[in-house]
Amino acid sequence: MLGTVQDVTERKLAEQELMVSKRTIDAILETVGEGVMAVEPDMKITYVNEKLAGSSFFFTLQKG
């Protein structure tokens, strides 16, 4: 029988830190008083906060 052992402690800590950072950013973007949208260079929308999602501007944008 063969096997390998790998210490993934650093990776797990990095994943936890990333998750905390993402939650913090999400909380900020959801509570800011303005609409926020993230768009990729190919014009793909990757994020819209609640303020913008509920606006008539975003509704018009979605209809094209």
C-alpha positions in Angstrom: 0.0 0.0 0.0 1.3 3.4 -0.9 0.1 6.8 0.3 1.1 10.4 0.6 0.6 13.0 3.3 0.4 16.7 2.6 0.0 19.5 5.1 -2.9 21.7 3.9 -2.9 24.0 7.0 -1.6 27.0 5.1 -4.1 26.5 2.3 -7.0 26.1 4.7 -6.0 29.3 6.5 -5.8 31.2 3.2 -9.2 29.9 2.2 -10.7 31.1 5.6 -9.0 34.5 5.2 -10.4 34.8 1.7 -13.9 33.9 2.9 -13.8 36.5 5.7 -12.6 39.1 3.2 -15.3 38.3 0.7 -18.0 38.5 3.5 -16.6 41.9 4.5 -16.6 43.3 0.9 -20.1 41.9 0.3 -21.4 43.5 3.5 -19.9 46.9 2.5 -21.3 46.7 -1.1 -24.7 45.7 0.1 -25.0 48.6 2.7 -23.5 51.4 0.6 -26.1 53.9 -0.5 -25.3 53.7 -4.2 -25.8 51.0 -6.9 -22.7 49.0 -7.5 -22.0 46.8 -10.5 -18.9 44.8 -11.5 -18.4 44.2 -15.2 -15.7 42.0 -16.9 -13.8 43.3 -19.9 -16.1 41.2 -22.1 -19.0 43.1 -20.7 -20.2 40.2 -18.6 -21.9 41.5 -15.4 -20.4 39.6 -12.4 -21.9 41.5 -9.5 -24.8 43.8 -8.8 -25.7 45.0 -5.3 -29.3 45.2 -4.1 -29.5 48.9 -4.5 -28.8 48.7 -8.2 -30.7 45.5 -8.8 -33.9 47.1 -7.6 -33.5 50.2 -9.8 -35.2 51.0 -13.1 -31.7 51.5 -14.6 -30.7 47.9 -14.1 -34.1 46.7 -15.3 -33.6 48.7 -18.5 -30.0 47.4 -18.8 -31.2 43.8 -18.6 -33.8 44.2 -21.3 -31.0 45.5 -23.6 
